[in-house]
Amino acid sequence: MASLKDLLVDVDDDMSNDTDVVEYIDSVDEDEDSGEKRPIMLLLRCLIRNKQNTVMTNAQIIDILDKEFNINVHDIHELEVDIYIKIIKKYLKDWPQWEELERMSTKLNKINDSEAVSKVLDHKYKNLKEYLGVMLEAAKPLASEAVKSIATTRESKSEENTESDVVMEIQCTRQQLNHLFFRKPRLDLNNTVFNMSPEQPTQISLRSVPFDMIFGYLPIKITVNGPCLSLTRELLYNLKHVLVNKARIHNSPPQNVFLNTGLQVRARSKAVYCNKNFLLKTISDILEKCKSENDLFFEVALAVFDAIIRDLKHLPKSIRVQSPYRKYMNKYKYVRHLFVDNPKSRDDRYDLQLEETLSPMYQLHLKKMPEVCTEKPTRAWFRIECAVCSVKISEQNVQEALLLHYTNCHQNDPDWQCMNCKKIFSVEFLARNRFMHTC
């Protein structure tokens, strides 16, 4: 008969292929009686309860690192993550108290003493967590040194350039960025290339975009959070900036202008699926209930869900819950060059322009399984914010507030150029066509 520690199977082991004897554990699954969420405790309970091979995947180990030892893998180097995962895998099996835990739990289970089993598990949980914690603390300096070693190696192998790349970090508003650099240094301002004066439109703009079309252009994050539906929809810009001097003659390498428009999904270790038709039915029911409210509220809800439904068309019939879906909105990147003319300067050595490359993408994230809508929707269910400006539209009249924000901050945005066909497109065109065009 296998011991408890022998029941722990690495996800890469051959035994993990035997689906008849392997159980995958997930810390998202809670003990129905106690609401237990601690990953290590869930593991111990799973082992003594099932007496069958239990696979520990990297996802579960990352969950242990996060919830038990406050190690967020997103905040550290990937090499450190790999080291910590291997530490947990090794010392989880090497814990010296597996045999004692098995002997005590077997004895107590025979007399059906659940309270005593819980006390034993609690004691062993603390001991195992302390044991793994000591090993992780001992590994941290070594992991840090390993990361430094890799960084040093990469620097030594990097190409020897007479001129190194310069990274400049700037904090400014979107409007300031559009007019931040002079094409030529200003002699009257101590040769600066930075424009510190606020730019004002030189003419009245007649450009206009309908309210619902704004969701197809602006990097807006929509959050719907009600009793029956919880999801977010974002338009992500994915911008890259390079300050170029177009007066210099140089052979720059060709840029990759293509975008993979295939659907991307961030998969989790244990997936829960929602039928897309049921999600659409929930949205339809919410909209129907919104009709009884005032017209402005209904128009906002209609525009919000129209943007969401357009994105849902590209998702599969079964949608992963708690797994964000992403998709590029066009086959090719867009580019534009931002600058302020300086006609008084005749210095032909400079033509500075901020090259801004755009890869537009939307993200849809269903945060929980939708339910039948029984309550009347309220304004509090919906939250709208412009990500690029960090502005939350919190006014009662959302439609008016968002249109005003667009007019004041985005209506005069420079046009974009397709990096493939070189055609130039206005903000209005891209908004109406959700960044799509045919080359």
Secondary structure, DSSP 4 states (H G I P E B T S, - for coil): ---TGGGEEETTSGGGG-TTTEEE--TTSPPTTT----HHHHHHHHHHHH-SEEEE-HHHHHHHHHHHH---GGGS-HHHHHHHHHHHHHHHHH-TTHHHHHHHHHHHHHTT-HHHHHHHHHHHHHHHHHHHHHHHHHHHHHHHHHHHHHHHHHHHHS---SS----------HHHHHT-EEEEEEGGGTTEEE--SPP--SS-------GGGGGGTS-EEEEEE-SS-EEEEEEE--EEEEEEETTS---PPPP--B---S-EE---SS--EEEHHHHHHHHHHHHHHHTTS-HHHHHHHHHHHHHHHHHHTTS-SEEETT--EEEESSSB-EEEEE-B--TT---TT--EEEEEEE--EEEEEE-S------S---GGGEEEEETTTTEEE-SS-HHHHHHHHHHHHTTTPPPEEETTT--EE-HHHHHHTTT----
